[in-house]
Structure formats: structure tokens, C-alpha cells
Amino acid sequence: MAQYRQSPFANLTPVVKNLLIINVIFFIATLVLGSRFDLSKWLAVYYFDSPQFRPWQIITYMFMHAGFAHIFFNMFALFMFGPILEYSLGSKKFLNFYFVCGIGAIALQMLVQGIQVHGLTGGFTLPRPITDQTYFQFTGGVQQAAQKLYDIYNDPVVGASGAIFGILVAFGLLYPNMELLIFFIPVPIKAKYIVSVYVLYEIYAAFAQTSGDNVAHLAHLGGGLFGFLMIKIWGVKRPNNYF
């Protein structure tokens, strides 16, 4: 008789399990519908002054992903760190935490975008419908500035990364000395060091603005910031019996 093996998903906490399922359903729906019905036009989040912005996008963008690698790494992090945090906070608080971090992530992203738009046009919104020609009019024909404005209004943000980053920061705060194994590193590293390095990298990447980098690093930082604030505001203490 074959030895019974318990599924690795058997001990998943309820909120994490449902978040994983919903994200996978959205990803499969995006693949199945393809170009016949572009879900990203409706569910990814755009700059608040973009003609393509809809209020519900500040929630739905968290369930949209740009490709297999994007959703895999986000869901892997949720699978690894989410259950421990859900046990610590309780399911209701964890769900609230997840969405607050996700909304906080896009709030910081839009705030910085608004500052950039203001620097280019003198206002946080454009006074008339947007076309390629008006970009050049607003920026005096400067190619680089025109392209920046165009990108802000037409490039959506997708992914659960902001919420996941909030989970990672909270995990680092509550379990700083827990040792973790990271890909390609043969020795365990404490959570506080991993999270600190990751935060520093995101800060660097956000300001470096490397050509071809389409990752919303500011959204990651926004999620982490709100994760930090929520743990402090709620007064969540480190467990005394963690290993």
C-alpha cells in the first residue's frame, strides 16, 4: 500500500487559500480570453486622471498579473509567508491587512505619478482629452517629457506585489530572527536581513529608473510602508515562542 502523503495545501489558512484561488482564476481567465476581451483594460489600475481609470481598479489590480513568472513569485511568497502572518493576526485582520497594503501601494504610486505630472504640466490633471499630439503641446515638444507623460496615463499597474511586500515587511517585524533559505544561497539567513536588503534594493531601483525596468517599485515600497504602519498601529507584538 502506498504511503499516505498529506497535500502541501492541506494546512493553508483560509484567507491565504482563497487569495491563491482567486489570483489563479483571474490569471487563467486572462489567458483564456486573450485579445478577444482584454481584462487589463478594466481590471488593471491606471493613473486616476487617465480616461481608462475606474474606481474598482484599486482592488482588482491586485488579482491581475503580467505573466507566469509574475504570478508564480507573488503566489509563492503568499504561500510561504501568508499563513504564518494569518495565524498571528487572525483571518479577519489578515484580510484587512492584505487589502490595506495593496491599496496603500497604489496610493503611493499615484502620488508620485501626480507629482511627476504636475512637474510636466503645472497640474495634477490634464484640462482636455488626451491624444499623442497634446502630450507634445503640454511639454513644449520635448520628446522625453512627452513620453513620460504618455506612459503615466497609459501604462497600467498590475499584481499583488504591493500587498505581498506588506506581508514580507510584517513578517520581518514579527519574526526577525527566523532563518530562511533563499534560492541559490546555501546557508539560512535571518528574516530581518532578507527584508532589509529587499527594501533597500526597492528604494535604489525606484530612484535609479533603469531603462527597460517596468516594475512598479514605488508600489512595492508603498505596500511595505503600509504594512509597517498597520503592525505598529495595531500594536501587534512579536510572539514569544517563535523559532
Accessible surface in RSA format (square Angstrom, percent):
REM  Atomic radii and reference values for relative SASA: ProtOr
REM  Chains: A
REM  Algorithm: Lee & Richards
REM  Probe-radius: 1.40
REM  Slices: 20
REM RES _ NUM      All-atoms   Total-Side   Main-Chain    Non-polar    All polar
REM                ABS   REL    ABS   REL    ABS   REL    ABS   REL    ABS   REL
RES MET A   1   238.89 123.7 150.65  99.7  88.23 210.1 124.49 105.8 114.39 151.6
RES ALA A   2    94.59  87.0  65.29 100.8  29.30  66.6  76.52 107.8  18.07  47.9
RES GLN A   3   154.01  86.1 129.12  94.4  24.89  59.3  46.28  98.5 107.73  81.7
RES TYR A   4   183.93  85.9 159.50  90.7  24.43  63.6 132.40  99.5  51.53  63.5
RES ARG A   5   206.62  86.8 181.79  92.7  24.83  59.1  66.71  91.2 139.91  84.8
RES GLN A   6   105.39  58.9  81.27  59.4  24.12  57.4  20.02  42.6  85.36  64.7
RES SER A   7    57.54  48.6  44.88  59.9  12.66  29.2  41.84  89.1  15.70  22.0
RES PRO A   8    99.42  72.5  74.18  67.6  25.24  91.7  86.81  71.7  12.61  78.4
RES PHE A   9   114.93  57.5 113.13  70.1   1.80   4.7 113.36  68.7   1.58   4.5
RES ALA A  10    52.33  48.1  19.55  30.2  32.79  74.6  30.24  42.6  22.09  58.5
RES ASN A  11   101.84  70.2  89.32  86.3  12.52  30.1  33.46  80.5  68.38  66.1
RES LEU A  12    20.38  11.4   7.09   5.1  13.30  33.4   7.78   5.5  12.60  33.9
RES THR A  13     6.97   5.0   4.83   4.9   2.14   5.1   6.97   9.4   0.00   0.0
RES PRO A  14    76.98  56.1  73.11  66.6   3.87  14.1  76.98  63.6   0.00   0.0
RES VAL A  15    19.04  12.5  16.23  14.7   2.81   6.8  18.96  16.5   0.08   0.2
RES VAL A  16     0.00   0.0   0.00   0.0   0.00   0.0   0.00   0.0   0.00   0.0
RES LYS A  17    82.56  40.3  82.41  50.6   0.15   0.4  37.06  33.4  45.50  48.5
RES ASN A  18    79.62  54.9  79.55  76.9   0.07   0.2  16.65  40.1  62.97  60.9
RES LEU A  19     5.11   2.8   5.11   3.7   0.00   0.0   5.11   3.6   0.00   0.0
RES LEU A  20    20.68  11.5  20.57  14.7   0.11   0.3  20.68  14.5   0.00   0.0
RES ILE A  21    86.29  49.1  82.60  61.5   3.69   8.9  86.15  62.0   0.14   0.4
RES ILE A  22    65.42  37.2  65.15  48.5   0.27   0.7  65.42  47.1   0.00   0.0
RES ASN A  23     0.00   0.0   0.00   0.0   0.00   0.0   0.00   0.0   0.00   0.0
RES VAL A  24    67.73  44.6  67.65  61.2   0.07   0.2  67.73  58.8   0.00   0.0
RES ILE A  25   100.46  57.2  98.37  73.3   2.09   5.0  99.65  71.8   0.81   2.2
RES PHE A  26    51.19  25.6  49.61  30.7   1.58   4.1  51.19  31.0   0.00   0.0
RES PHE A  27    24.80  12.4  23.49  14.5   1.31   3.4  24.80  15.0   0.00   0.0
RES ILE A  28    91.59  52.1  91.59  68.2   0.00   0.0  91.59  66.0   0.00   0.0
RES ALA A  29    33.46  30.8  27.57  42.6   5.89  13.4  33.20  46.8   0.26   0.7
RES THR A  30    39.52  28.1  36.07  36.6   3.45   8.2  35.02  47.0   4.51   6.8
RES LEU A  31   116.05  64.6  93.87  67.2  22.19  55.8  96.42  67.7  19.63  52.8
RES VAL A  32    92.18  60.7  78.03  70.6  14.16  34.1  85.24  74.1   6.94  18.8
RES LEU A  33    60.93  33.9  60.53  43.3   0.40   1.0  60.53  42.5   0.40   1.1
RES GLY A  34    35.37  43.6   0.00   N/A  35.37  43.6  29.78  81.7   5.60  12.5
RES SER A  35   117.11  99.0  80.50 107.4  36.61  84.3  53.47 113.9  63.64  89.2
RES ARG A  36   187.82  78.9 149.15  76.0  38.67  92.1  83.11 113.6 104.70  63.5
RES PHE A  37   102.97  51.5  99.16  61.4   3.82   9.9 102.20  62.0   0.78   2.2
RES ASP A  38    60.03  42.1  53.10  52.8   6.93  16.4  16.58  39.0  43.45  43.3
RES LEU A  39    23.41  13.0  21.93  15.7   1.48   3.7  21.93  15.4   1.48   4.0
RES SER A  40    29.70  25.1  29.70  39.6   0.00   0.0  17.24  36.7  12.47  17.5
RES LYS A  41   119.17  58.1 113.83  69.8   5.33  12.7  56.57  50.9  62.60  66.7
RES TRP A  42   106.32  42.7 106.32  51.5   0.00   0.0  96.68  51.5   9.64  15.6
RES LEU A  43    30.91  17.2  30.91  22.1   0.00   0.0  30.91  21.7   0.00   0.0
RES ALA A  44     0.00   0.0   0.00   0.0   0.00   0.0   0.00   0.0   0.00   0.0
RES VAL A  45     1.51   1.0   0.24   0.2   1.26   3.0   0.24   0.2   1.26   3.4
RES TYR A  46    10.94   5.1   9.09   5.2   1.85   4.8   2.07   1.6   8.88  10.9
RES TYR A  47     3.17   1.5   0.00   0.0   3.17   8.2   0.17   0.1   3.00   3.7
RES PHE A  48    88.93  44.5  75.67  46.9  13.26  34.5  75.67  45.9  13.26  38.0
RES ASP A  49    38.58  27.0  24.40  24.3  14.18  33.5   4.05   9.5  34.53  34.4
RES SER A  50     6.61   5.6   0.02   0.0   6.59  15.2   0.00   0.0   6.61   9.3
RES PRO A  51    90.85  66.2  64.66  58.9  26.20  95.2  78.09  64.5  12.77  79.3
RES GLN A  52    53.46  29.9  50.11  36.6   3.35   8.0  27.67  58.9  25.78  19.6
RES PHE A  53    46.42  23.2  35.70  22.1  10.72  27.9  35.70  21.6  10.72  30.7
RES ARG A  54    72.80  30.6  72.80  37.1   0.00   0.0  16.82  23.0  55.98  33.9
RES PRO A  55    94.85  69.1  90.19  82.2   4.66  17.0  92.18  76.1   2.67  16.6
RES TRP A  56   120.23  48.2 111.71  54.1   8.52  20.0 117.32  62.6   2.91   4.7
RES GLN A  57     0.00   0.0   0.00   0.0   0.00   0.0   0.00   0.0   0.00   0.0
RES ILE A  58    56.59  32.2  56.59  42.2   0.00   0.0  56.59  40.7   0.00   0.0
RES ILE A  59    61.92  35.2  61.92  46.1   0.00   0.0  61.92  44.6   0.00   0.0
RES THR A  60    24.80  17.6  24.80  25.1   0.00   0.0  24.80  33.3   0.00   0.0
RES TYR A  61     3.44   1.6   3.44   2.0   0.00   0.0   2.70   2.0   0.73   0.9
RES MET A  62     0.39   0.2   0.39   0.3   0.00   0.0   0.39   0.3   0.00   0.0
RES PHE A  63    14.46   7.2  14.36   8.9   0.10   0.3  14.36   8.7   0.10   0.3
RES MET A  64     4.66   2.4   3.65   2.4   1.01   2.4   4.59   3.9   0.07   0.1
RES HIS A  65    13.50   7.4   0.05   0.0  13.45  34.4   0.00   0.0  13.50  15.7
RES ALA A  66    85.62  78.7  44.35  68.4  41.27  93.9  53.83  75.8  31.79  84.2
RES GLY A  67    26.45  32.6   0.00   N/A  26.45  32.6  26.37  72.4   0.08   0.2
RES PHE A  68   148.48  74.3 140.77  87.2   7.71  20.1 140.77  85.3   7.71  22.1
RES ALA A  69    62.13  57.1  56.69  87.5   5.45  12.4  58.87  82.9   3.26   8.6
RES HIS A  70    52.74  28.8  42.46  29.5  10.28  26.3  41.82  43.1  10.92  12.7
RES ILE A  71    10.23   5.8  10.23   7.6   0.00   0.0  10.23   7.4   0.00   0.0
RES PHE A  72    89.43  44.7  83.71  51.8   5.73  14.9  88.96  53.9   0.47   1.3
RES PHE A  73   114.23  57.2 108.85  67.4   5.38  14.0 109.16  66.2   5.07  14.5
RES ASN A  74    12.73   8.8  12.33  11.9   0.40   1.0   0.40   1.0  12.33  11.9
RES MET A  75    17.47   9.0  16.67  11.0   0.80   1.9  17.03  14.5   0.44   0.6
RES PHE A  76    76.94  38.5  71.58  44.3   5.35  13.9  76.13  46.2   0.81   2.3
RES ALA A  77    15.11  13.9  14.13  21.8   0.98   2.2  14.82  20.9   0.29   0.8
RES LEU A  78     0.18   0.1   0.00   0.0   0.18   0.5   0.18   0.1   0.00   0.0
RES PHE A  79    54.41  27.2  49.29  30.5   5.11  13.3  49.29  29.9   5.11  14.6
RES MET A  80    90.38  46.8  77.91  51.6  12.46  29.7  67.80  57.6  22.58  29.9
RES PHE A  81    33.68  16.8  33.68  20.9   0.00   0.0  33.68  20.4   0.00   0.0
RES GLY A  82     0.00   0.0   0.00   N/A   0.00   0.0   0.00   0.0   0.00   0.0
RES PRO A  83    16.78  12.2  16.78  15.3   0.00   0.0  16.78  13.9   0.00   0.0
RES ILE A  84    53.72  30.6  52.98  39.5   0.74   1.8  53.65  38.6   0.08   0.2
RES LEU A  85     0.00   0.0   0.00   0.0   0.00   0.0   0.00   0.0   0.00   0.0
RES GLU A  86     3.72   2.1   2.15   1.6   1.57   3.7   2.14   4.1   1.58   1.3
RES TYR A  87   160.21  74.8 131.25  74.7  28.96  75.3 105.50  79.3  54.70  67.4
RES SER A  88    41.58  35.1   4.50   6.0  37.08  85.4  13.04  27.8  28.54  40.0
RES LEU A  89    17.83   9.9   1.11   0.8  16.72  42.0   3.95   2.8  13.88  37.4
RES GLY A  90    32.32  39.9   0.00   N/A  32.32  39.9  31.50  86.4   0.82   1.8
RES SER A  91    45.09  38.1  37.79  50.4   7.30  16.8  25.43  54.1  19.66  27.5
RES LYS A  92   167.64  81.8 157.83  96.8   9.81  23.4 106.24  95.6  61.40  65.4
RES LYS A  93    83.58  40.8  82.44  50.6   1.14   2.7  51.24  46.1  32.34  34.5
RES PHE A  94     0.00   0.0   0.00   0.0   0.00   0.0   0.00   0.0   0.00   0.0
RES LEU A  95    69.35  38.6  69.35  49.6   0.00   0.0  69.35  48.7   0.00   0.0
RES ASN A  96    67.06  46.2  63.86  61.7   3.20   7.7  13.15  31.7  53.91  52.1
RES PHE A  97     0.00   0.0   0.00   0.0   0.00   0.0   0.00   0.0   0.00   0.0
RES TYR A  98     0.00   0.0   0.00   0.0   0.00   0.0   0.00   0.0   0.00   0.0
RES PHE A  99    48.29  24.2  48.29  29.9   0.00   0.0  48.29  29.3   0.00   0.0
RES VAL A 100    48.60  32.0  46.71  42.3   1.88   4.5  47.93  41.6   0.67   1.8
RES CYS A 101     0.00   0.0   0.00   0.0   0.00   0.0   0.00   0.0   0.00   0.0
RES GLY A 102     0.11   0.1   0.00   N/A   0.11   0.1   0.11   0.3   0.00   0.0
RES ILE A 103    63.51  36.1  63.51  47.3   0.00   0.0  63.51  45.7   0.00   0.0
RES GLY A 104     1.84   2.3   0.00   N/A   1.84   2.3   1.46   4.0   0.37   0.8
RES ALA A 105     0.02   0.0   0.02   0.0   0.00   0.0   0.02   0.0   0.00   0.0
RES ILE A 106     5.18   2.9   5.18   3.9   0.00   0.0   5.18   3.7   0.00   0.0
RES ALA A 107    48.98  45.0  36.97  57.1  12.01  27.3  44.37  62.5   4.61  12.2
RES LEU A 108    42.31  23.6  38.71  27.7   3.60   9.0  41.80  29.4   0.51   1.4
RES GLN A 109    21.73  12.2  21.73  15.9   0.00   0.0   0.22   0.5  21.51  16.3
RES MET A 110    25.84  13.4  23.81  15.8   2.03   4.8  10.36   8.8  15.48  20.5
RES LEU A 111   107.53  59.9  99.52  71.2   8.02  20.1 106.56  74.8   0.98   2.6
RES VAL A 112    35.49  23.4  35.49  32.1   0.00   0.0  35.49  30.8   0.00   0.0
RES GLN A 113    19.27  10.8  19.27  14.1   0.00   0.0   5.25  11.2  14.02  10.6
RES GLY A 114     3.95   4.9   0.00   N/A   3.95   4.9   3.95  10.8   0.00   0.0
RES ILE A 115   101.73  57.9  98.32  73.2   3.41   8.2  98.81  71.2   2.92   7.9
RES GLN A 116    46.51  26.0  38.19  27.9   8.32  19.8  26.46  56.3  20.06  15.2
RES VAL A 117     0.00   0.0   0.00   0.0   0.00   0.0   0.00   0.0   0.00   0.0
RES HIS A 118    80.21  43.8  77.46  53.8   2.75   7.0  41.92  43.2  38.29  44.6
RES GLY A 119    67.11  82.8   0.00   N/A  67.11  82.8  34.88  95.7  32.24  72.2
RES LEU A 120    48.60  27.1  31.56  22.6  17.04  42.8  34.14  24.0  14.46  38.9
RES THR A 121    36.06  25.6   2.34   2.4  33.72  80.4   7.85  10.5  28.21  42.6
RES GLY A 122    57.86  71.3   0.00   N/A  57.86  71.3  30.01  82.3  27.85  62.4
RES GLY A 123    22.03  27.2   0.00   N/A  22.03  27.2  21.38  58.7   0.66   1.5
RES PHE A 124   103.61  51.8  99.26  61.5   4.35  11.3  99.26  60.2   4.35  12.4
RES THR A 125    66.44  47.3  57.67  58.5   8.77  20.9  26.68  35.8  39.75  60.1
RES LEU A 126    16.75   9.3   1.15   0.8  15.60  39.2   1.15   0.8  15.60  42.0
RES PRO A 127   106.96  78.0  63.66  58.0  43.29 157.4  77.73  64.2  29.23 181.7
RES ARG A 128   108.39  45.5  97.99  50.0  10.40  24.8  53.54  73.2  54.85  33.2
RES PRO A 129   115.21  84.0 101.91  92.9  13.30  48.4 111.32  91.9   3.89  24.2
RES ILE A 130    37.28  21.2  12.67   9.4  24.61  59.3  13.13   9.5  24.15  65.5
RES THR A 131    74.09  52.7  66.21  67.1   7.89  18.8  70.18  94.3   3.92   5.9
RES ASP A 132    91.37  64.0  85.66  85.3   5.71  13.5  32.08  75.5  59.28  59.1
RES GLN A 133   125.79  70.3 118.83  86.8   6.96  16.6  38.87  82.7  86.92  65.9
RES THR A 134    13.38   9.5  13.38  13.6   0.00   0.0  13.28  17.8   0.10   0.2
RES TYR A 135     4.56   2.1   4.56   2.6   0.00   0.0   4.38   3.3   0.18   0.2
RES PHE A 136    83.18  41.6  80.76  50.0   2.42   6.3  81.08  49.2   2.10   6.0
RES GLN A 137    99.82  55.8  70.25  51.3  29.58  70.4  42.70  90.9  57.12  43.3
RES PHE A 138    49.29  24.7  26.99  16.7  22.30  58.0  31.23  18.9  18.06  51.7
RES THR A 139    15.97  11.4   1.15   1.2  14.82  35.3   8.29  11.1   7.67  11.6
RES GLY A 140    67.93  83.8   0.00   N/A  67.93  83.8  38.58 105.9  29.35  65.7
RES GLY A 141    46.08  56.8   0.00   N/A  46.08  56.8  20.48  56.2  25.59  57.3
RES VAL A 142    83.36  54.9  78.73  71.3   4.63  11.2  83.36  72.4   0.00   0.0
RES GLN A 143   115.95  64.8 111.81  81.7   4.14   9.9  60.48 128.7  55.47  42.1
RES GLN A 144   151.63  84.8 144.65 105.7   6.99  16.6  51.79 110.2  99.85  75.7
RES ALA A 145    19.66  18.1  14.78  22.8   4.88  11.1  19.07  26.8   0.59   1.6
RES ALA A 146     3.41   3.1   2.16   3.3   1.25   2.8   2.49   3.5   0.92   2.4
RES GLN A 147    83.55  46.7  80.90  59.1   2.65   6.3  37.09  79.0  46.46  35.2
RES LYS A 148    79.55  38.8  77.42  47.5   2.13   5.1  42.09  37.9  37.46  39.9
RES LEU A 149     0.00   0.0   0.00   0.0   0.00   0.0   0.00   0.0   0.00   0.0
RES TYR A 150    85.11  39.7  85.11  48.4   0.00   0.0  43.71  32.8  41.40  51.0
RES ASP A 151    47.58  33.3  46.17  45.9   1.42   3.4  12.17  28.6  35.41  35.3
RES ILE A 152     7.43   4.2   4.75   3.5   2.68   6.5   7.20   5.2   0.23   0.6
RES TYR A 153     1.29   0.6   0.82   0.5   0.47   1.2   0.82   0.6   0.47   0.6
RES ASN A 154    46.19  31.9  34.48  33.3  11.72  28.2   7.71  18.6  38.48  37.2
RES ASP A 155    77.39  54.2  73.45  73.1   3.94   9.3  25.07  59.0  52.32  52.2
RES PRO A 156    51.30  37.4  32.37  29.5  18.93  68.8  32.37  26.7  18.93 117.7
RES VAL A 157    18.88  12.4  15.67  14.2   3.21   7.7  18.88  16.4   0.00   0.0
RES VAL A 158    36.04  23.7  22.73  20.6  13.31  32.1  22.73  19.7  13.31  36.1
RES GLY A 159     1.77   2.2   0.00   N/A   1.77   2.2   0.00   0.0   1.77   4.0
RES ALA A 160     0.21   0.2   0.00   0.0   0.21   0.5   0.21   0.3   0.00   0.0
RES SER A 161    18.15  15.3  15.68  20.9   2.47   5.7  10.68  22.8   7.46  10.5
RES GLY A 162     3.49   4.3   0.00   N/A   3.49   4.3   0.30   0.8   3.19   7.2
RES ALA A 163     0.52   0.5   0.00   0.0   0.52   1.2   0.00   0.0   0.52   1.4
RES ILE A 164     7.44   4.2   7.44   5.5   0.00   0.0   7.44   5.4   0.00   0.0
RES PHE A 165     6.22   3.1   5.50   3.4   0.72   1.9   5.93   3.6   0.28   0.8
RES GLY A 166     0.00   0.0   0.00   N/A   0.00   0.0   0.00   0.0   0.00   0.0
RES ILE A 167     0.47   0.3   0.47   0.4   0.00   0.0   0.47   0.3   0.00   0.0
RES LEU A 168    24.95  13.9  24.85  17.8   0.11   0.3  24.94  17.5   0.02   0.0
RES VAL A 169    15.56  10.2  14.79  13.4   0.77   1.9  14.79  12.9   0.77   2.1
RES ALA A 170     0.00   0.0   0.00   0.0   0.00   0.0   0.00   0.0   0.00   0.0
RES PHE A 171     1.97   1.0   1.97   1.2   0.00   0.0   1.97   1.2   0.00   0.0
RES GLY A 172     7.97   9.8   0.00   N/A   7.97   9.8   4.04  11.1   3.92   8.8
RES LEU A 173    40.55  22.6  37.08  26.5   3.47   8.7  37.99  26.7   2.56   6.9
RES LEU A 174     2.47   1.4   2.47   1.8   0.00   0.0   2.47   1.7   0.00   0.0
RES TYR A 175    15.33   7.2  15.33   8.7   0.00   0.0   5.55   4.2   9.77  12.0
RES PRO A 176     6.78   4.9   6.78   6.2   0.00   0.0   6.78   5.6   0.00   0.0
RES ASN A 177    60.65  41.8  52.74  51.0   7.92  19.1  14.60  35.1  46.05  44.5
RES MET A 178    13.90   7.2  13.67   9.0   0.23   0.5   7.17   6.1   6.73   8.9
RES GLU A 179   103.31  59.3  79.37  60.1  23.94  57.0  17.97  34.8  85.34  69.7
RES LEU A 180    31.91  17.8  28.68  20.5   3.23   8.1  31.91  22.4   0.00   0.0
RES LEU A 181   132.95  74.0 103.22  73.8  29.73  74.7 103.48  72.7  29.47  79.3
RES ILE A 182    61.75  35.1  53.95  40.2   7.80  18.8  57.10  41.1   4.66  12.6
RES PHE A 183   114.33  57.2 100.80  62.4  13.53  35.2 106.30  64.4   8.03  23.0
RES PHE A 184   209.04 104.6 163.11 101.0  45.93 119.5 177.91 107.9  31.13  89.1
RES ILE A 185    69.91  39.8  63.14  47.0   6.77  16.3  63.87  46.0   6.04  16.4
RES PRO A 186   125.51  91.5  89.80  81.9  35.70 129.8 102.82  84.9  22.69 141.0
RES VAL A 187    88.41  58.2  88.34  80.0   0.07   0.2  88.41  76.8   0.01   0.0
RES PRO A 188    67.87  49.5  52.36  47.7  15.51  56.4  52.36  43.2  15.51  96.4
RES ILE A 189    46.48  26.4  43.12  32.1   3.36   8.1  46.48  33.5   0.00   0.0
RES LYS A 190    71.38  34.8  69.99  42.9   1.39   3.3  26.39  23.8  44.99  47.9
RES ALA A 191     0.17   0.2   0.15   0.2   0.03   0.1   0.17   0.2   0.00   0.0
RES LYS A 192    74.34  36.3  71.08  43.6   3.27   7.8  35.13  31.6  39.21  41.8
RES TYR A 193   120.39  56.2 119.22  67.8   1.17   3.0  86.05  64.7  34.34  42.3
RES ILE A 194    40.92  23.3  35.06  26.1   5.86  14.1  39.87  28.7   1.05   2.8
RES VAL A 195    22.87  15.0  21.68  19.6   1.19   2.9  22.87  19.9   0.00   0.0
RES SER A 196    57.88  48.9  51.77  69.1   6.11  14.1  29.40  62.6  28.48  39.9
RES VAL A 197    99.34  65.4  98.58  89.2   0.76   1.8  98.80  85.8   0.54   1.5
RES TYR A 198    80.12  37.4  76.66  43.6   3.46   9.0  48.95  36.8  31.16  38.4
RES VAL A 199    39.95  26.3  39.95  36.2   0.00   0.0  39.95  34.7   0.00   0.0
RES LEU A 200   117.65  65.5 112.89  80.8   4.76  12.0 113.22  79.5   4.43  11.9
RES TYR A 201   114.15  53.3 107.76  61.3   6.40  16.6  79.21  59.5  34.95  43.1
RES GLU A 202     3.56   2.0   3.56   2.7   0.00   0.0   0.00   0.0   3.56   2.9
RES ILE A 203    71.15  40.5  71.15  53.0   0.00   0.0  71.15  51.2   0.00   0.0
RES TYR A 204   148.46  69.3 140.82  80.1   7.64  19.9 106.70  80.2  41.75  51.5
RES ALA A 205     7.42   6.8   3.72   5.7   3.70   8.4   5.31   7.5   2.11   5.6
RES ALA A 206    14.35  13.2   0.63   1.0  13.72  31.2   4.62   6.5   9.73  25.8
RES PHE A 207   160.98  80.5 136.86  84.8  24.12  62.8 138.85  84.2  22.13  63.3
RES ALA A 208    42.84  39.4   9.12  14.1  33.71  76.7  21.05  29.6  21.79  57.7
RES GLN A 209   121.65  68.0  92.52  67.6  29.12  69.3  37.12  79.0  84.52  64.1
RES THR A 210    86.23  61.3  74.63  75.7  11.60  27.6  61.60  82.7  24.63  37.2
RES SER A 211   115.01  97.2  81.88 109.3  33.13  76.3  54.91 116.9  60.10  84.2
RES GLY A 212    79.73  98.3   0.00   N/A  79.73  98.3  44.12 121.1  35.61  79.8
RES ASP A 213    57.81  40.5  24.86  24.7  32.94  77.9  19.53  46.0  38.28  38.2
RES ASN A 214   145.58 100.4 110.15 106.4  35.43  85.3  41.96 101.0 103.62 100.2
RES VAL A 215    73.26  48.2  57.54  52.1  15.72  37.9  62.26  54.1  11.00  29.8
RES ALA A 216    24.47  22.5  13.04  20.1  11.43  26.0  20.24  28.5   4.23  11.2
RES HIS A 217    13.77   7.5  11.43   7.9   2.35   6.0  11.43  11.8   2.35   2.7
RES LEU A 218    41.14  22.9  40.32  28.8   0.83   2.1  40.32  28.3   0.83   2.2
RES ALA A 219     4.41   4.1   4.41   6.8   0.00   0.0   4.41   6.2   0.00   0.0
RES HIS A 220    20.39  11.1  20.39  14.2   0.00   0.0  13.88  14.3   6.52   7.6
RES LEU A 221    27.41  15.3  23.99  17.2   3.42   8.6  23.99  16.8   3.42   9.2
RES GLY A 222     0.00   0.0   0.00   N/A   0.00   0.0   0.00   0.0   0.00   0.0
RES GLY A 223     0.00   0.0   0.00   N/A   0.00   0.0   0.00   0.0   0.00   0.0
RES GLY A 224     4.25   5.2   0.00   N/A   4.25   5.2   3.57   9.8   0.68   1.5
RES LEU A 225    87.27  48.6  80.42  57.5   6.85  17.2  85.34  59.9   1.93   5.2
RES PHE A 226    65.08  32.6  65.08  40.3   0.00   0.0  65.08  39.5   0.00   0.0
RES GLY A 227     0.00   0.0   0.00   N/A   0.00   0.0   0.00   0.0   0.00   0.0
RES PHE A 228    80.75  40.4  80.75  50.0   0.00   0.0  80.75  49.0   0.00   0.0
RES LEU A 229    69.83  38.9  69.83  50.0   0.00   0.0  69.83  49.0   0.00   0.0
RES MET A 230    26.44  13.7  26.44  17.5   0.00   0.0  12.05  10.2  14.38  19.1
RES ILE A 231     4.74   2.7   4.07   3.0   0.67   1.6   4.07   2.9   0.67   1.8
RES LYS A 232   120.91  59.0 100.58  61.7  20.33  48.4  51.96  46.8  68.95  73.4
RES ILE A 233   128.91  73.4  97.15  72.4  31.75  76.5 104.26  75.1  24.65  66.9
RES TRP A 234    67.79  27.2  40.64  19.7  27.15  63.7  25.37  13.5  42.41  68.8
RES GLY A 235    38.19  47.1   0.00   N/A  38.19  47.1  25.23  69.2  12.96  29.0
RES VAL A 236    33.41  22.0  15.82  14.3  17.59  42.4  21.61  18.8  11.80  32.0
RES LYS A 237   167.02  81.5 152.12  93.3  14.89  35.5 100.49  90.5  66.52  70.9
RES ARG A 238   133.83  56.2 120.64  61.5  13.19  31.4  33.13  45.3 100.71  61.0
RES PRO A 239    37.57  27.4  23.79  21.7  13.78  50.1  35.04  28.9   2.53  15.7
RES ASN A 240   161.14 111.1 120.41 116.4  40.72  98.1  36.73  88.4 124.41 120.3
RES ASN A 241   135.03  93.1 105.99 102.4  29.04  69.9  43.38 104.4  91.65  88.6
RES TYR A 242    57.49  26.8  31.62  18.0  25.87  67.3  27.79  20.9  29.70  36.6
RES PHE A 243   182.88  91.5 156.46  96.9  26.43  68.8 182.88 110.9   0.00   0.0
END  Absolute sums over single chains surface
CHAIN  1 A    13868.8      11436.6       2432.2       9511.3       4357.6
END  Absolute sums over all chains
TOTAL         13868.8      11436.6       2432.2       9511.3       4357.6
